[in-house]
Amino acid sequence: MNHLLLDSHILLWLVDPDARHLTAKTRQMISRAANVCFSIVSLWEIAIKAAKGQLDIDINLLFEALDAAGLRELPIKRAHVQTLHRLPFHHRDPFDRMLVAQALAEPLHLLTSDEKLRPYGALVVLV
């Protein structure tokens, strides 16, 4: 797994120095990958949850942590929307569905802790 896309939870855990959710195995997978991406979709989801009071995070500090970690930002592309259009509804969350579509279209392995994404296939890696 040389090319990874981090789902929103993994992304938050990675940039949180106090996070205990990220296992040593997951950290090793991320550190050994040639390319580690985060999606603008994750930032969108985090910003919405923060604005609604569901998540306590300073967005500017998150951006600084992402820059310091050297992760590659993945924008939403037309090919991602085309893949999303054909994606079966194994899961209803619009943010997760777009992350799956991006992983399939690029291709990237999507690192996630969300068991509901397992039916989308081998590019989804549960950690």
WOSUL-V344357 format. One record per pair of residues at least 6 apart in sequence whose ideal C-beta (glycine too) atoms are under 8 Angstrom apart, sorted by the first residue. I is the first residue (numbers start at 0). J is the second residue. D is the distance in Angstrom with one decimal. If there is no record, write none. Layout:
BEGIN
i=I j=J d=D
i=I j=J d=D
END
This chain:
BEGIN
i=0 j=28 d=6.3
i=0 j=32 d=6.3
i=0 j=108 d=4.6
i=0 j=124 d=6.7
i=1 j=32 d=5.7
i=1 j=33 d=4.2
i=1 j=34 d=6.6
i=2 j=32 d=6.7
i=2 j=33 d=6.6
i=2 j=34 d=4.5
i=2 j=36 d=7.6
i=2 j=105 d=7.2
i=2 j=106 d=7.4
i=2 j=107 d=4.8
i=2 j=108 d=6.6
i=3 j=28 d=7.2
i=3 j=29 d=6.5
i=3 j=32 d=4.7
i=3 j=34 d=7.0
i=3 j=35 d=4.9
i=3 j=36 d=6.7
i=3 j=107 d=6.1
i=3 j=108 d=5.3
i=3 j=109 d=7.8
i=3 j=110 d=5.6
i=4 j=36 d=4.9
i=4 j=37 d=7.3
i=4 j=38 d=6.3
i=4 j=73 d=6.6
i=4 j=98 d=6.5
i=4 j=101 d=6.2
i=4 j=102 d=5.1
i=4 j=105 d=7.3
i=4 j=107 d=4.1
i=4 j=108 d=7.0
i=4 j=109 d=4.9
i=4 j=110 d=7.1
i=5 j=13 d=6.5
i=5 j=29 d=7.5
i=5 j=35 d=6.7
i=5 j=36 d=7.1
i=5 j=37 d=5.3
i=5 j=41 d=7.4
i=5 j=70 d=7.4
i=5 j=110 d=5.4
i=6 j=41 d=6.9
i=6 j=95 d=7.1
i=6 j=98 d=5.6
i=6 j=109 d=6.2
i=6 j=110 d=6.4
i=6 j=111 d=4.0
i=6 j=112 d=7.4
i=6 j=113 d=6.7
i=6 j=116 d=7.9
i=7 j=41 d=4.2
i=7 j=44 d=5.2
i=7 j=45 d=6.1
i=7 j=94 d=6.7
i=7 j=98 d=7.8
i=8 j=20 d=7.5
i=8 j=111 d=7.2
i=8 j=112 d=5.5
i=8 j=113 d=7.5
i=9 j=21 d=7.2
i=9 j=25 d=7.2
i=9 j=110 d=5.0
i=9 j=111 d=6.6
i=9 j=112 d=6.8
i=9 j=126 d=7.0
i=10 j=37 d=5.0
i=10 j=41 d=5.3
i=10 j=45 d=8.0
i=10 j=65 d=7.9
i=10 j=70 d=8.0
i=11 j=18 d=7.4
i=11 j=45 d=7.1
i=11 j=56 d=7.4
i=11 j=61 d=7.9
i=12 j=18 d=4.1
i=12 j=20 d=4.7
i=12 j=21 d=4.3
i=13 j=21 d=6.3
i=13 j=29 d=6.7
i=13 j=68 d=6.6
i=14 j=61 d=6.4
i=14 j=64 d=3.6
i=14 j=65 d=6.4
i=14 j=68 d=6.2
i=20 j=112 d=7.5
i=22 j=126 d=6.7
i=24 j=126 d=7.2
i=25 j=110 d=6.9
i=25 j=126 d=4.3
i=28 j=110 d=7.0
i=28 j=124 d=7.8
i=28 j=126 d=7.2
i=29 j=35 d=5.7
i=29 j=110 d=7.4
i=34 j=71 d=6.3
i=34 j=107 d=7.8
i=35 j=68 d=8.0
i=35 j=69 d=7.9
i=35 j=70 d=5.2
i=35 j=71 d=6.8
i=36 j=70 d=6.4
i=36 j=71 d=4.6
i=36 j=72 d=7.3
i=36 j=73 d=4.5
i=36 j=105 d=8.0
i=36 j=107 d=6.2
i=37 j=65 d=6.4
i=37 j=70 d=5.0
i=37 j=71 d=7.6
i=37 j=72 d=6.4
i=37 j=73 d=6.8
i=38 j=72 d=7.9
i=38 j=73 d=4.8
i=38 j=75 d=7.7
i=38 j=97 d=7.3
i=38 j=98 d=5.7
i=38 j=101 d=5.7
i=39 j=72 d=6.4
i=39 j=73 d=6.7
i=39 j=74 d=5.3
i=39 j=75 d=6.1
i=40 j=75 d=6.5
i=40 j=94 d=5.5
i=40 j=97 d=4.7
i=40 j=98 d=5.9
i=40 j=101 d=7.2
i=41 j=94 d=7.3
i=41 j=98 d=7.2
i=42 j=58 d=8.0
i=42 j=61 d=7.7
i=43 j=94 d=7.2
i=44 j=94 d=4.2
i=45 j=54 d=6.4
i=45 j=56 d=6.5
i=45 j=58 d=7.3
i=45 j=61 d=6.9
i=46 j=58 d=6.1
i=48 j=54 d=4.0
i=49 j=55 d=7.4
i=49 j=56 d=5.3
i=49 j=58 d=6.4
i=65 j=72 d=7.7
i=73 j=101 d=6.1
i=73 j=105 d=7.5
i=73 j=107 d=7.9
i=75 j=97 d=6.9
i=75 j=101 d=7.5
i=76 j=104 d=7.3
i=78 j=104 d=4.7
i=79 j=97 d=6.6
i=79 j=100 d=5.0
i=79 j=101 d=4.9
i=79 j=104 d=5.1
i=80 j=100 d=7.5
i=81 j=104 d=7.6
i=82 j=100 d=4.1
i=82 j=101 d=7.7
i=82 j=103 d=5.2
i=82 j=104 d=4.4
i=83 j=96 d=6.2
i=83 j=97 d=5.9
i=83 j=100 d=3.9
i=86 j=96 d=6.0
i=86 j=99 d=6.4
i=86 j=100 d=5.5
i=86 j=103 d=7.6
i=86 j=119 d=7.7
i=87 j=118 d=7.7
i=87 j=119 d=8.0
i=89 j=115 d=7.2
i=89 j=116 d=7.5
i=89 j=118 d=4.0
i=89 j=119 d=6.0
i=90 j=96 d=6.2
i=90 j=99 d=7.6
i=90 j=113 d=7.8
i=90 j=115 d=4.8
i=90 j=116 d=5.9
i=90 j=118 d=7.7
i=90 j=119 d=7.6
i=92 j=115 d=8.0
i=95 j=111 d=7.8
i=95 j=113 d=6.4
i=95 j=115 d=7.6
i=95 j=116 d=6.1
i=98 j=109 d=5.8
i=98 j=111 d=7.7
i=99 j=109 d=6.3
i=99 j=116 d=6.3
i=99 j=119 d=4.8
i=99 j=122 d=7.9
i=99 j=123 d=6.8
i=101 j=107 d=7.0
i=101 j=109 d=7.9
i=102 j=108 d=6.7
i=102 j=109 d=3.9
i=102 j=122 d=4.9
i=102 j=123 d=7.1
i=103 j=119 d=7.6
i=103 j=120 d=7.9
i=103 j=122 d=6.0
i=106 j=122 d=6.0
i=107 j=122 d=7.0
i=108 j=122 d=5.5
i=108 j=123 d=7.7
i=108 j=124 d=5.0
i=109 j=116 d=7.1
i=109 j=119 d=8.0
i=109 j=122 d=6.0
i=109 j=123 d=5.1
i=109 j=124 d=6.6
i=110 j=124 d=5.3
i=110 j=126 d=5.5
i=111 j=123 d=6.3
i=111 j=124 d=7.2
i=111 j=125 d=6.3
i=111 j=126 d=7.1
i=112 j=125 d=6.8
i=112 j=126 d=6.1
i=113 j=125 d=7.8
i=114 j=125 d=6.5
i=116 j=123 d=4.8
i=116 j=125 d=7.7
i=117 j=123 d=6.1
i=117 j=125 d=6.3
END
